[in-house]
Amino acid sequence: MDANQLVLVQGVRDTRATLLRWNVAPWAVLRPWVIGAAAVTAGPLLSVVVIGSIATPALTPVLLPGLNAPTGLRPVGDVLYRNSLVLALHAFACVAGFIAGSSVPLQAERHTGFTKKLHDRAGPLAIAFVIGATSFSLATQAYVLGSAASTLAAQGHVSVVLLVVGLLPHAVPELMALFLPLAAWIVASRREQWHELLAATFVTVGIAAPVLIVAAFTEVYVSPHLILWLRG
């Protein structure tokens, strides 16, 4: 069995052992992830309020199903498609952390010379790339959503704060579900438990997927009515 096969076998063993251990006390594992996801969610929401309050509304209207566009299953599908891409990006960050922090060091132990040095440096570089890509994703999403909020608030003649309040029923669970893999990544990185990240990917995606489905239906069928009610 070559080095790559050994690393794969070890990764499967670590993942299985981690899942079995977590199954004994699942809330102890989920609690820091949920708290972390909630903390990360607060950042984009506040950023949307700030950016939306200072941004100039665009001339091109923003369409929100149920508010100024038809509702239906297609808008729900569009929301799910966009959110699935973001969830996939954050899940890949977990997988990359597992590879960089666990698999690559195991491979490095089986090499010498230049190859070993290359493997030793690959891990930290990959982790830095994940941090950079994730930070860019968060900043981009905050800017895009803030600009859209500014335009939508101007169209509906409501304040950005009131608009965001109306969006909270779907935005909070949606963002927390999307950021759950990132929270797991942060917890594992602080504890240097990189070998647990593959298991964390399976668990967080499994939890996030149904939450995103419910949030998509809420976004299309509930939040617009709440916005209209708040506007009076």
Phi, psi and chi 1 to 4 in degrees:
 res  aa     phi    psi   chi1   chi2   chi3   chi4
   1 MET       -  125.5 -174.0  178.4  -64.6      -
   2 ASP   -81.3  179.4   61.2   22.0      -      -
   3 ALA   -63.0  -41.1      -      -      -      -
   4 ASN   -62.6  -40.4  -70.0  -28.5      -      -
   5 GLN   -66.3  -39.6  -69.4  175.3  -40.5      -
   6 LEU   -62.5  -42.0  -72.8  171.8      -      -
   7 VAL   -64.2  -41.4  169.1      -      -      -
   8 LEU   -62.6  -45.7  177.2   60.9      -      -
   9 VAL   -61.7  -43.2  170.3      -      -      -
  10 GLN   -64.5  -38.7 -175.7   61.7   46.2      -
  11 GLY   -63.8  -41.3      -      -      -      -
  12 VAL   -64.8  -42.5  171.5      -      -      -
  13 ARG   -62.4  -45.2  -71.9  175.7  178.8  172.0
  14 ASP   -61.6  -41.7  -72.6  -19.4      -      -
  15 THR   -65.9  -44.8  -59.7      -      -      -
  16 ARG   -63.9  -44.4  179.0 -179.1  -63.3  178.2
  17 ALA   -63.5  -38.3      -      -      -      -
  18 THR   -64.8  -44.5  -61.1      -      -      -
  19 LEU   -63.9  -40.5  -69.5  172.9      -      -
  20 LEU   -64.7  -40.4  -70.3  173.7      -      -
  21 ARG   -68.1  -40.8 -171.9  175.4   71.2 -104.7
  22 TRP   -66.4  -30.7  -73.0   -7.8      -      -
  23 ASN   -65.4  -21.4 -168.0   49.8      -      -
  24 VAL   -70.9  -41.3  175.8      -      -      -
  25 ALA  -139.5   76.2      -      -      -      -
  26 PRO   -64.9  -36.8   20.4  -31.7      -      -
  27 TRP   -66.8  -32.7  178.6 -120.5      -      -
  28 ALA   -62.4  -29.3      -      -      -      -
  29 VAL   -82.5  -43.2  178.1      -      -      -
  30 LEU   -71.8  -32.2  -68.0  174.5      -      -
  31 ARG   -55.4  -53.2 -176.7  170.8   56.6 -111.9
  32 PRO   -65.2  -29.5   19.7  -31.7      -      -
  33 TRP   -66.7  -45.1  -64.4   -7.3      -      -
  34 VAL   -64.6  -43.7  172.7      -      -      -
  35 ILE   -62.5  -44.2  -66.2  173.6      -      -
  36 GLY   -63.4  -42.4      -      -      -      -
  37 ALA   -64.4  -38.3      -      -      -      -
  38 ALA   -65.1  -40.3      -      -      -      -
  39 ALA   -65.5  -42.5      -      -      -      -
  40 VAL   -67.5  -36.3  177.0      -      -      -
  41 THR   -62.8  -37.3  -65.2      -      -      -
  42 ALA   -61.0  -34.8      -      -      -      -
  43 GLY   -61.5  -56.5      -      -      -      -
  44 PRO   -60.7  -37.0  -26.1   35.0      -      -
  45 LEU   -63.7  -44.8  -73.9  175.9      -      -
  46 LEU   -65.3  -37.7  -69.2  175.0      -      -
  47 SER   -64.1  -39.6  -61.4      -      -      -
  48 VAL   -62.3  -41.9  167.2      -      -      -
  49 VAL   -62.8  -46.3  172.7      -      -      -
  50 VAL   -66.1  -50.2  172.7      -      -      -
  51 ILE   -64.1  -42.7  -65.4  172.5      -      -
  52 GLY   -64.0  -29.2      -      -      -      -
  53 SER   -77.4  -26.4  -61.2      -      -      -
  54 ILE  -106.6  -15.7   63.1  177.0      -      -
  55 ALA   -74.7  151.1      -      -      -      -
  56 THR   -84.3  125.6  -58.4      -      -      -
  57 PRO   -58.2  139.1  -22.3   32.9      -      -
  58 ALA   -76.7  155.4      -      -      -      -
  59 LEU   -74.9  -29.7  -62.4  177.6      -      -
  60 THR   -77.0  124.6  -56.2      -      -      -
  61 PRO   -67.4  149.5   24.3  -33.7      -      -
  62 VAL   -99.1  127.4  173.8      -      -      -
  63 LEU   -96.6  128.8  -61.2  179.8      -      -
  64 LEU  -124.3  112.5 -176.9   65.7      -      -
  65 PRO   -53.7  133.4  -26.3   35.2      -      -
  66 GLY    92.5  -16.9      -      -      -      -
  67 LEU  -110.2  -55.9 -166.9   62.9      -      -
  68 ASN  -136.6   21.4   55.9    1.9      -      -
  69 ALA  -149.8  155.7      -      -      -      -
  70 PRO   -65.3  148.2  -18.4   30.8      -      -
  71 THR   -90.1  173.4   58.9      -      -      -
  72 GLY   150.5  178.7      -      -      -      -
  73 LEU   -71.6  -28.2  -67.7  179.6      -      -
  74 ARG   -64.0  -46.8 -178.5  165.3 -176.0  174.6
  75 PRO   -59.6  -36.4  -25.1   35.0      -      -
  76 VAL   -61.5  -43.8  173.6      -      -      -
  77 GLY   -63.1  -38.1      -      -      -      -
  78 ASP   -63.6  -42.2  -68.0  -20.9      -      -
  79 VAL   -63.6  -44.9  172.4      -      -      -
  80 LEU   -62.4  -38.9  -77.4  174.5      -      -
  81 TYR   -63.1  -47.4  174.3   71.8      -      -
  82 ARG   -62.9  -44.2  -67.8 -166.5  -60.3  -90.5
  83 ASN   -69.0  -32.5  -73.6  -22.8      -      -
  84 SER   -65.5  -33.7   65.2      -      -      -
  85 LEU   -65.9  -42.8  -66.0  179.7      -      -
  86 VAL   -65.9  -43.1  178.3      -      -      -
  87 LEU   -62.2  -39.8  179.5   62.3      -      -
  88 ALA   -62.5  -41.5      -      -      -      -
  89 LEU   -60.2  -45.5  172.8   64.0      -      -
  90 HIS   -71.0  -33.2  -64.9  171.1      -      -
  91 ALA   -67.0  -39.9      -      -      -      -
  92 PHE   -64.3  -29.0  -77.6  134.8      -      -
  93 ALA   -63.5  -39.3      -      -      -      -
  94 CYS   -64.6  -44.9  -92.4      -      -      -
  95 VAL   -63.2  -42.2  175.1      -      -      -
  96 ALA   -63.0  -38.6      -      -      -      -
  97 GLY   -64.0  -39.4      -      -      -      -
  98 PHE   -62.2  -45.6  169.9   78.5      -      -
  99 ILE   -65.2  -46.5  -65.5  172.5      -      -
 100 ALA   -71.2  -38.3      -      -      -      -
 101 GLY   -92.8  -18.9      -      -      -      -
 102 SER  -120.6  -55.5  179.5      -      -      -
 103 SER   -70.0  -44.7  -63.6      -      -      -
 104 VAL   -62.5  -45.2  172.0      -      -      -
 105 PRO   -60.5  -35.5  -27.4   37.0      -      -
 106 LEU   -64.7  -39.7  -73.8  175.2      -      -
 107 GLN   -67.0  -37.2  -73.1 -175.4  -34.1      -
 108 ALA   -62.1  -32.7      -      -      -      -
 109 GLU   -65.6  -19.4  -66.7  174.7   -0.7      -
 110 ARG  -101.3   11.0  -66.6  171.0  172.1   82.1
 111 HIS  -126.4  166.4  -65.7  -75.9      -      -
 112 THR  -136.3  167.1   57.9      -      -      -
 113 GLY    64.9 -139.3      -      -      -      -
 114 PHE   -62.7  -39.0  174.8   77.0      -      -
 115 THR   -61.8  -40.4  -55.4      -      -      -
 116 LYS   -65.0  -43.4  177.4  175.4  174.1   54.1
 117 LYS   -61.6  -38.9  -68.8 -178.8  179.7  178.9
 118 LEU   -63.1  -43.7 -174.7   62.6      -      -
 119 HIS   -66.8  -38.1  -80.6   77.7      -      -
 120 ASP   -62.3  -36.0  -72.3  -23.8      -      -
 121 ARG   -87.3  -19.6  -65.7  179.7 -180.0  178.6
 122 ALA   -66.2  -39.0      -      -      -      -
 123 GLY   -59.7  -58.7      -      -      -      -
 124 PRO   -58.2  -37.2  -25.9   35.7      -      -
 125 LEU   -65.6  -40.6  -71.8  174.9      -      -
 126 ALA   -65.3  -40.6      -      -      -      -
 127 ILE   -64.1  -41.4  -66.8  170.5      -      -
 128 ALA   -63.1  -38.2      -      -      -      -
 129 PHE   -64.3  -42.1  172.9   78.5      -      -
 130 VAL   -61.6  -44.3  169.4      -      -      -
 131 ILE   -61.9  -44.2  -65.9  173.9      -      -
 132 GLY   -64.8  -45.0      -      -      -      -
 133 ALA   -65.1  -40.1      -      -      -      -
 134 THR   -67.6  -42.9  -57.2      -      -      -
 135 SER   -62.6  -40.4  -60.3      -      -      -
 136 PHE   -63.0  -41.7  175.8   78.3      -      -
 137 SER   -61.4  -46.5  171.7      -      -      -
 138 LEU   -63.6  -43.7  -66.5  176.8      -      -
 139 ALA   -64.9  -41.8      -      -      -      -
 140 THR   -64.2  -45.3  -57.8      -      -      -
 141 GLN   -62.7  -41.9  -68.9  177.1   58.5      -
 142 ALA   -62.0  -41.2      -      -      -      -
 143 TYR   -67.2  -46.8  176.6   76.3      -      -
 144 VAL   -63.8  -46.2  170.9      -      -      -
 145 LEU   -67.1  -37.6  -67.1  175.2      -      -
 146 GLY   -64.7  -42.0      -      -      -      -
 147 SER   -65.1  -41.5  -60.2      -      -      -
 148 ALA   -64.9  -38.7      -      -      -      -
 149 ALA   -63.2  -39.0      -      -      -      -
 150 SER   -61.5  -45.4  173.1      -      -      -
 151 THR   -67.9  -44.3  -58.2      -      -      -
 152 LEU   -65.9  -37.9 -166.6   57.8      -      -
 153 ALA   -65.5  -40.1      -      -      -      -
 154 ALA   -66.3  -38.5      -      -      -      -
 155 GLN   -63.4  -41.4  -69.2  173.3 -164.6      -
 156 GLY   -90.4   -0.5      -      -      -      -
 157 HIS    57.4   46.4  -55.7  -70.7      -      -
 158 VAL  -130.2  163.5  -63.2      -      -      -
 159 SER   -76.9  156.9   68.2      -      -      -
 160 VAL   -63.8  -38.4  172.8      -      -      -
 161 VAL   -61.1  -45.6  174.0      -      -      -
 162 LEU   -65.1  -38.3 -165.9   63.8      -      -
 163 LEU   -61.8  -46.3  175.6   66.3      -      -
 164 VAL   -64.5  -38.6  172.0      -      -      -
 165 VAL   -58.9  -41.0  170.0      -      -      -
 166 GLY   -67.6  -24.2      -      -      -      -
 167 LEU   -88.6  -11.5  -62.8  175.3      -      -
 168 LEU   -57.9  -36.9  -71.7 -179.9      -      -
 169 PRO   -56.9  -31.3  -27.9   35.7      -      -
 170 HIS  -104.1  -27.7   78.9  -95.4      -      -
 171 ALA   -68.8  -40.8      -      -      -      -
 172 VAL   -64.9  -54.7  170.4      -      -      -
 173 PRO   -64.1  -34.6   20.3  -31.5      -      -
 174 GLU   -62.6  -50.2  177.8 -177.5  -83.1      -
 175 LEU   -67.5  -39.2  -69.6  173.9      -      -
 176 MET   -63.3  -38.9  -72.9 -172.4   63.3      -
 177 ALA   -65.4  -42.0      -      -      -      -
 178 LEU   -66.8  -33.8  -69.0  174.5      -      -
 179 PHE   -92.1   -2.1  -66.4  143.9      -      -
 180 LEU   -59.8  -44.2 -160.0   60.7      -      -
 181 PRO   -61.6  -36.4  -23.4   34.7      -      -
 182 LEU   -66.7  -38.8  -70.7 -177.1      -      -
 183 ALA   -62.8  -41.0      -      -      -      -
 184 ALA   -63.4  -37.4      -      -      -      -
 185 TRP   -64.2  -44.0 -168.4   95.5      -      -
 186 ILE   -63.6  -45.1  -66.6  171.0      -      -
 187 VAL   -61.6  -46.2  171.1      -      -      -
 188 ALA   -65.4  -38.9      -      -      -      -
 189 SER   -67.8  -38.1   64.9      -      -      -
 190 ARG   -68.0  -32.3  -66.9 -175.2   64.0 -178.9
 191 ARG   -93.1   -2.4  -61.7  174.2  179.1  175.3
 192 GLU    55.1   40.7  -64.0 -172.5   -5.3      -
 193 GLN  -107.3   59.1  -64.7  173.1  -23.8      -
 194 TRP   -63.6  -28.5  -57.6  104.3      -      -
 195 HIS   -67.6  -11.9   62.2  -75.0      -      -
 196 GLU   -92.2   -5.6  -64.3 -177.4   -8.8      -
 197 LEU   -71.4  -29.0  -84.0  177.1      -      -
 198 LEU   -67.7  -41.7 -167.4   57.3      -      -
 199 ALA   -63.4  -40.2      -      -      -      -
 200 ALA   -62.6  -34.6      -      -      -      -
 201 THR   -62.2  -48.1  -56.6      -      -      -
 202 PHE   -60.0  -45.4  -66.3  137.7      -      -
 203 VAL   -68.8  -47.8  173.8      -      -      -
 204 THR   -67.4  -39.3   54.3      -      -      -
 205 VAL   -67.2  -39.2  171.1      -      -      -
 206 GLY   -62.7  -34.0      -      -      -      -
 207 ILE   -78.3  -41.3  -65.5  173.2      -      -
 208 ALA   -68.8  -37.0      -      -      -      -
 209 ALA   -57.1  -53.7      -      -      -      -
 210 PRO   -66.0  -32.0   20.5  -31.3      -      -
 211 VAL   -63.7  -41.0  173.9      -      -      -
 212 LEU   -66.0  -34.0  -69.2  178.0      -      -
 213 ILE   -64.1  -47.8  -67.2  174.0      -      -
 214 VAL   -63.1  -41.5  174.6      -      -      -
 215 ALA   -64.2  -35.8      -      -      -      -
 216 ALA   -65.1  -44.1      -      -      -      -
 217 PHE   -65.0  -37.3  -82.2   94.2      -      -
 218 THR   -65.3  -40.1  -55.2      -      -      -
 219 GLU   -61.9  -38.6  178.8  173.4  -11.3      -
 220 VAL   -84.9  -37.6  173.4      -      -      -
 221 TYR  -107.8  -16.9  -70.0  103.9      -      -
 222 VAL  -115.6  -53.2  177.2      -      -      -
 223 SER   -56.3  -41.5  -67.3      -      -      -
 224 PRO   -59.5  -38.8  -26.0   36.4      -      -
 225 HIS   -67.6  -35.8  -64.6  -73.1      -      -
 226 LEU   -66.5  -39.3  178.5   57.7      -      -
 227 ILE   -62.3  -45.3  -66.4  171.5      -      -
 228 LEU   -62.6  -38.8  -68.4  174.3      -      -
 229 TRP   -66.3  -42.0 -179.5   78.2      -      -
 230 LEU   -65.2  -36.0  -69.8  171.7      -      -
 231 ARG   -70.7  -24.8 -171.3  179.0   65.4  175.8
 232 GLY    81.3      -      -      -      -      -
